[in-house]
Amino acid sequence: MIDNLLRDLQVLRKADFLIGRIWFGVIARQFALFAFAGLIAVFGLGMANVAGFYALQSSVSVVWAAAIIAIVDFIIAIIVLLLAATRRPGPEIELALDVRKMAIEAIQTDARDLKLTIDSFGQGIRDAKASVVGLVQNPLDIAAQKVLIPAALSVLRGLRSKKEHA
């Protein structure tokens, strides 16, 4: 019974560890994508600054090319940010959550069984205590109830059975 409880607690620990590992992987990938998007945004901002500088100096096609590149960098950064924001754990998280739920249910069942066993053990101790207290307080009454009455009933049954056989 206690072995089952310990086993279920180990299953719960493993399921929680697996869930944590899955979520850590998701968060790590999101962070990497956010960092990459930030890097692209920095390059886009740098290009926008260069484009603005050249645009103020003169209106040449090279300037507009730099501006277009900066805009494209910003669009790419936005796409990467949206991709990072939509990352969720895969179907393995559902399995891990199901295992965790089953482990918790098994632990609750084992705990109920353990409680019933302890309660019945306690009731046995209380019954033994009551018997000892009764024996100490009224030894003749207890002896009559526990020994004499069953013995007398046994003798009477034996006599009846002899009478019926005869």
FIMAR-42695 format. One line per 3 residues: number of its first residue (from 1); their letters; for each residue x negated, y, z of N, C-alpha, C. Coordinates in Angstrom, 1 decimal. Example, Ala and Ser with C-alpha at 12.3 -4.5 7.8 and 13.67 -1.06 7.14 Angstrom:
BEGIN
1) as) -13.2:-5.7:7.8:-12.3:-4.5:7.8:-13.2:-3.3:7.8 | -12.8:-2.2:7.1:-13.7:-1.1:7.1:-12.9:0.0:7.9;
***
This chain:
BEGIN
1) mid) -0.8:-1.2:0.0:0.0:0.0:0.0:-0.9:1.3:0.0 | -1.8:1.3:0.9:-2.7:2.4:0.9:-3.7:2.4:-0.3 | -4.0:1.2:-0.8:-4.8:1.1:-2.0:-4.1:1.7:-3.2;
4) nll) -2.7:1.4:-3.2:-1.9:2.0:-4.3:-1.9:3.5:-4.2 | -1.8:4.0:-3.0:-1.8:5.5:-2.8:-3.1:6.1:-3.2 | -4.2:5.5:-2.8:-5.5:6.0:-3.2:-5.7:5.9:-4.7;
7) rdl) -5.3:4.8:-5.4:-5.4:4.7:-6.8:-4.6:5.8:-7.5 | -3.4:6.0:-7.0:-2.5:7.1:-7.6:-3.1:8.5:-7.4 | -3.8:8.7:-6.3:-4.4:10.0:-6.1:-5.6:10.1:-7.0;
10) qvl) -6.3:9.0:-7.3:-7.4:9.1:-8.3:-6.9:9.4:-9.7 | -5.8:8.8:-10.0:-5.2:9.0:-11.3:-4.8:10.5:-11.4 | -4.2:11.0:-10.4:-3.8:12.4:-10.4:-5.0:13.3:-10.5;
13) rka) -6.1:13.0:-9.8:-7.3:13.8:-9.9:-7.9:13.8:-11.4 | -7.9:12.6:-12.0:-8.4:12.5:-13.3:-7.5:13.2:-14.3 | -6.2:13.1:-14.1:-5.2:13.9:-15.0:-5.4:15.4:-14.9;
16) dfl) -5.6:15.8:-13.6:-5.8:17.3:-13.4:-7.1:17.7:-14.0 | -8.2:16.9:-13.9:-9.5:17.2:-14.5:-9.3:17.2:-16.0 | -8.6:16.3:-16.6:-8.4:16.3:-18.1:-7.7:17.5:-18.5;
19) igr) -6.6:17.9:-17.8:-5.9:19.1:-18.2:-6.7:20.3:-18.1 | -7.5:20.4:-17.0:-8.5:21.6:-16.9:-9.5:21.6:-18.0 | -10.0:20.4:-18.4:-11.0:20.4:-19.5:-10.4:20.8:-20.8;
22) iwf) -9.1:20.4:-21.1:-8.4:20.8:-22.3:-8.3:22.3:-22.3 | -7.8:22.8:-21.2:-7.5:24.3:-21.2:-8.8:25.1:-21.3 | -9.9:24.5:-20.7:-11.2:25.2:-20.8:-11.7:25.2:-22.2;
25) gvi) -11.5:24.1:-23.0:-11.8:24.1:-24.4:-11.1:25.1:-25.2 | -9.8:25.2:-24.9:-8.9:26.2:-25.6:-9.4:27.6:-25.3 | -9.7:27.9:-24.1:-10.1:29.3:-23.7:-11.5:29.6:-24.3;
28) arq) -12.4:28.6:-24.3:-13.7:28.8:-24.9:-13.6:29.1:-26.4 | -12.8:28.3:-27.1:-12.6:28.6:-28.5:-12.0:30.0:-28.7 | -11.0:30.4:-27.9:-10.4:31.7:-28.1:-11.5:32.8:-27.8;
31) fal) -12.3:32.6:-26.8:-13.3:33.6:-26.5:-14.3:33.7:-27.6 | -14.7:32.6:-28.2:-15.6:32.6:-29.3:-15.0:33.4:-30.5 | -13.8:33.1:-30.8:-13.1:33.8:-31.9:-12.9:35.3:-31.6;
34) faf) -12.6:35.6:-30.4:-12.5:37.0:-30.0:-13.8:37.7:-30.2 | -14.9:37.0:-29.7:-16.2:37.6:-29.8:-16.6:37.8:-31.3 | -16.3:36.8:-32.2:-16.6:36.9:-33.6:-15.8:38.1:-34.2;
37) agl) -14.5:38.2:-33.8:-13.7:39.3:-34.3:-14.3:40.6:-33.9 | -14.7:40.7:-32.7:-15.3:41.9:-32.2:-16.6:42.3:-32.9 | -17.4:41.3:-33.3:-18.6:41.5:-34.0:-18.3:42.0:-35.4;
40) iav) -17.3:41.4:-36.1:-16.8:41.9:-37.4:-16.3:43.3:-37.3 | -15.6:43.6:-36.2:-15.0:45.0:-36.1:-16.2:46.0:-35.9 | -17.2:45.6:-35.2:-18.4:46.5:-35.0:-19.0:46.7:-36.4;
43) fgl) -19.2:45.7:-37.2:-19.8:45.9:-38.5:-18.8:46.8:-39.4 | -17.5:46.6:-39.2:-16.6:47.4:-40.0:-16.6:48.8:-39.5 | -16.8:49.1:-38.3:-16.9:50.4:-37.7:-18.2:51.1:-38.2;
46) gma) -19.2:50.3:-38.2:-20.5:50.8:-38.8:-20.4:51.2:-40.2 | -19.7:50.3:-41.0:-19.5:50.7:-42.4:-18.6:51.9:-42.6 | -17.6:52.0:-41.7:-16.7:53.2:-41.8:-17.5:54.4:-41.5;
49) nva) -18.4:54.3:-40.5:-19.2:55.5:-40.2:-20.1:55.9:-41.3 | -20.7:54.9:-41.9:-21.6:55.2:-43.1:-20.8:55.7:-44.2 | -19.6:55.2:-44.5:-18.7:55.6:-45.5:-18.3:57.1:-45.3;
52) gfy) -17.9:57.4:-44.1:-17.5:58.7:-43.7:-18.6:59.7:-43.9 | -19.8:59.3:-43.5:-21.0:60.2:-43.7:-21.2:60.5:-45.2 | -21.2:59.4:-46.0:-21.4:59.6:-47.4:-20.3:60.4:-48.1;
55) alq) -19.1:60.2:-47.6:-17.9:60.9:-48.2:-18.0:62.3:-47.9 | -18.5:62.7:-46.8:-18.7:64.1:-46.5:-19.8:64.8:-47.3 | -20.8:64.0:-47.6:-21.9:64.6:-48.4:-21.5:64.8:-49.9;
58) ssv) -21.0:63.8:-50.4:-20.6:63.9:-51.8:-19.5:62.9:-52.2 | -18.8:63.1:-53.2:-17.8:62.2:-53.6:-18.3:61.3:-54.7 | -18.9:60.2:-54.3:-19.6:59.3:-55.2:-18.9:57.9:-55.1;
61) svv) -18.9:57.1:-56.1:-18.2:55.8:-56.0:-18.9:54.8:-55.0 | -20.1:55.0:-54.7:-20.8:54.2:-53.7:-20.2:54.4:-52.3 | -19.7:55.6:-52.0:-19.1:55.9:-50.8:-17.8:55.1:-50.6;
64) waa) -17.0:55.2:-51.7:-15.7:54.5:-51.7:-15.9:53.0:-51.6 | -16.9:52.5:-52.1:-17.2:51.1:-52.0:-17.5:50.7:-50.5 | -18.3:51.5:-49.9:-18.5:51.3:-48.4:-17.2:51.4:-47.6;
67) aii) -16.4:52.3:-48.0:-15.1:52.5:-47.3:-14.2:51.2:-47.5 | -14.2:50.7:-48.7:-13.4:49.5:-49.0:-14.0:48.3:-48.2 | -15.3:48.2:-48.1:-15.9:47.1:-47.4:-15.5:47.2:-45.9;
70) aiv) -15.5:48.4:-45.4:-15.1:48.6:-43.9:-13.7:48.2:-43.7 | -12.8:48.6:-44.6:-11.4:48.2:-44.5:-11.2:46.7:-44.6 | -11.9:46.1:-45.5:-11.9:44.6:-45.6:-12.4:44.0:-44.3;
73) dfi) -13.5:44.5:-43.7:-14.0:44.0:-42.4:-12.9:44.1:-41.3 | -12.2:45.2:-41.3:-11.1:45.4:-40.3:-10.0:44.4:-40.5 | -9.7:44.2:-41.8:-8.6:43.2:-42.1:-9.0:41.8:-41.6;
76) iai) -10.3:41.4:-41.9:-10.8:40.1:-41.5:-10.8:40.0:-40.0 | -11.2:41.1:-39.3:-11.2:41.1:-37.8:-9.8:40.9:-37.3 | -8.8:41.5:-37.9:-7.4:41.4:-37.4:-6.9:39.9:-37.7;
79) ivl) -7.3:39.3:-38.8:-6.9:38.0:-39.1:-7.5:37.0:-38.1 | -8.8:37.2:-37.7:-9.4:36.4:-36.7:-8.8:36.5:-35.4 | -8.5:37.8:-35.0:-7.8:38.0:-33.7:-6.5:37.3:-33.7;
82) lla) -5.7:37.4:-34.7:-4.4:36.7:-34.8:-4.6:35.2:-34.7 | -5.6:34.7:-35.4:-5.9:33.2:-35.3:-6.3:32.8:-33.9 | -7.1:33.6:-33.2:-7.5:33.3:-31.8:-6.3:33.4:-30.9;
85) atr) -5.4:34.3:-31.1:-4.3:34.5:-30.2:-3.3:33.3:-30.3 | -3.3:32.6:-31.5:-2.3:31.6:-31.7:-2.9:30.2:-31.3 | -4.1:30.1:-30.9:-4.7:28.8:-30.5:-4.0:28.3:-29.3;
88) rpg) -3.6:27.0:-29.3:-2.9:26.3:-28.2:-3.5:24.9:-28.2 | -3.4:24.3:-27.0:-3.9:23.0:-26.9:-3.1:22.0:-27.8 | -3.8:20.9:-28.2:-3.2:20.0:-29.1:-2.2:19.0:-28.3;
91) pei) -1.8:17.9:-29.0:-0.9:17.0:-28.4:-1.5:16.2:-27.2 | -2.8:16.2:-27.1:-3.4:15.5:-25.9:-3.0:16.2:-24.6 | -2.6:17.4:-24.6:-2.2:18.1:-23.3:-0.9:17.5:-22.8;
94) ela) 0.0:17.1:-23.8:1.3:16.5:-23.4:1.0:15.1:-22.7 | 0.1:14.4:-23.3:-0.2:13.1:-22.7:-0.8:13.2:-21.3 | -1.7:14.2:-21.2:-2.3:14.4:-19.9:-1.3:14.9:-18.8;
97) ldv) -0.4:15.7:-19.3:0.7:16.2:-18.4:1.6:15.0:-18.0 | 1.9:14.1:-18.9:2.7:12.9:-18.6:2.1:12.0:-17.6 | 0.8:11.8:-17.8:0.0:11.0:-16.9:0.0:11.6:-15.5;
100) rkm) -0.1:12.9:-15.4:-0.1:13.6:-14.2:1.2:13.5:-13.5 | 2.3:13.6:-14.3:3.7:13.5:-13.7:3.9:12.1:-13.2 | 3.4:11.1:-13.9:3.6:9.7:-13.5:2.8:9.4:-12.2;
103) aie) 1.6:10.0:-12.1:0.8:9.8:-10.9:1.4:10.5:-9.7 | 2.0:11.6:-9.9:2.7:12.3:-8.8:3.9:11.5:-8.3 | 4.7:10.9:-9.3:5.8:10.1:-8.9:5.4:8.8:-8.2;
106) aiq) 4.3:8.2:-8.6:3.8:7.0:-8.0:3.3:7.3:-6.6 | 2.6:8.5:-6.4:2.2:8.9:-5.1:3.4:9.1:-4.1 | 4.4:9.7:-4.7:5.6:9.9:-3.8:6.2:8.6:-3.4;
109) tda) 6.3:7.7:-4.4:6.8:6.3:-4.0:6.0:5.6:-3.0 | 4.7:5.7:-3.2:3.8:5.0:-2.2:3.9:5.7:-0.8 | 4.0:7.0:-0.8:4.2:7.7:0.5:5.5:7.3:1.2;
112) rdl) 6.6:7.2:0.4:7.8:6.7:1.0:7.7:5.3:1.5 | 7.1:4.4:0.8:6.9:3.0:1.3:6.0:3.0:2.5 | 5.0:3.8:2.5:4.1:3.9:3.7:4.9:4.5:4.9;
115) klt) 5.7:5.5:4.7:6.5:6.0:5.8:7.5:5.0:6.3 | 8.2:4.2:5.4:9.1:3.2:5.9:8.3:2.1:6.7 | 7.1:1.7:6.3:6.4:0.7:7.0:6.0:1.3:8.4;
118) ids) 5.5:2.5:8.4:5.2:3.1:9.7:6.4:3.2:10.6 | 7.5:3.6:10.0:8.8:3.7:10.8:9.2:2.4:11.4 | 9.1:1.3:10.6:9.5:0.0:11.1:8.5:-0.5:12.1;
121) fgq) 7.2:-0.2:11.9:6.2:-0.5:12.9:6.5:0.2:14.3 | 6.9:1.5:14.2:7.2:2.3:15.3:8.5:1.7:16.0 | 9.4:1.3:15.2:10.7:0.7:15.8:10.3:-0.6:16.5;
124) gir) 9.4:-1.4:16.0:9.0:-2.6:16.6:8.3:-2.3:18.0 | 7.5:-1.3:18.0:6.9:-0.9:19.2:7.9:-0.4:20.3 | 8.9:0.3:19.8:9.9:0.8:20.7:10.7:-0.4:21.3;
127) dak) 11.0:-1.3:20.4:11.8:-2.5:20.9:11.0:-3.3:21.9 | 9.7:-3.5:21.6:8.8:-4.2:22.6:8.8:-3.5:23.9 | 8.7:-2.2:23.8:8.6:-1.4:25.0:9.9:-1.5:25.8;
130) asv) 11.0:-1.5:25.1:12.3:-1.6:25.8:12.4:-3.0:26.4 | 11.9:-4.0:25.8:11.9:-5.4:26.4:11.1:-5.5:27.6 | 9.9:-4.9:27.5:9.0:-4.9:28.7:9.6:-4.1:29.8;
133) vgl) 10.2:-2.9:29.6:10.8:-2.1:30.6:12.0:-2.9:31.2 | 12.8:-3.5:30.4:13.9:-4.3:30.9:13.5:-5.5:31.7 | 12.4:-6.1:31.3:11.9:-7.3:32.1:11.4:-6.8:33.4;
136) vqn) 10.7:-5.7:33.5:10.2:-5.1:34.7:11.3:-4.7:35.6 | 12.3:-4.0:35.1:13.4:-3.5:35.9:14.4:-4.6:36.3 | 14.8:-5.5:35.5:15.8:-6.6:35.8:15.2:-7.9:35.2;
139) pld) 14.3:-8.5:35.9:13.7:-9.8:35.4:14.7:-10.9:35.4 | 15.6:-11.0:36.3:16.6:-12.1:36.3:17.6:-11.9:35.2 | 18.1:-10.7:34.9:19.0:-10.5:33.8:18.4:-10.8:32.5;
142) iaa) 17.2:-10.4:32.3:16.5:-10.6:31.0:16.2:-12.1:30.9 | 15.8:-12.8:31.9:15.6:-14.3:31.9:16.9:-15.0:31.5 | 18.0:-14.5:32.1:19.3:-15.2:31.8:19.6:-15.0:30.4;
145) qkv) 19.4:-13.7:29.9:19.8:-13.4:28.5:18.9:-14.1:27.5 | 17.6:-14.1:27.8:16.7:-14.7:26.8:16.4:-16.2:26.9 | 16.6:-16.8:28.1:16.3:-18.2:28.2:17.5:-19.0:28.6;
148) lip) 18.2:-18.6:29.7:19.3:-19.5:30.2:20.5:-19.6:29.3 | 20.9:-18.5:28.7:22.1:-18.5:27.9:21.8:-19.3:26.6 | 20.7:-19.0:25.9:20.4:-19.9:24.7:20.3:-21.4:25.1;
151) aal) 19.7:-21.7:26.2:19.5:-23.1:26.6:20.9:-23.7:26.9 | 21.8:-23.0:27.6:23.1:-23.5:27.9:23.9:-23.7:26.6 | 23.8:-22.8:25.7:24.5:-22.9:24.4:24.0:-24.1:23.6;
154) svl) 22.7:-24.3:23.7:22.1:-25.5:23.0:22.6:-26.8:23.6 | 22.7:-26.9:24.9:23.2:-28.1:25.6:24.6:-28.3:25.2 | 25.5:-27.2:25.3:26.9:-27.4:24.9:27.0:-27.9:23.5;
157) rgl) 26.3:-27.3:22.6:26.3:-27.8:21.2:25.9:-29.3:21.0 | 24.9:-29.6:21.8:24.5:-31.0:21.8:25.6:-32.0:22.3 | 26.3:-31.6:23.4:27.4:-32.4:23.9:28.5:-32.5:22.9;
160) rsk) 28.8:-31.4:22.3:29.9:-31.4:21.3:29.6:-32.3:20.1 | 28.4:-32.2:19.7:28.0:-33.1:18.6:28.0:-34.5:18.9 | 27.7:-34.9:20.2:27.8:-36.3:20.6:29.2:-36.7:20.7;
163) keh) 30.1:-35.8:21.2:31.5:-36.1:21.3:32.1:-36.4:19.9 | 31.7:-35.6:18.9:32.2:-35.7:17.6:31.7:-37.0:16.9 | 30.5:-37.4:17.2:30.0:-38.6:16.6:30.6:-39.9:17.2;
166) a) 31.1:-39.8:18.4:31.7:-41.0:19.1:33.1:-41.2:18.7;
***
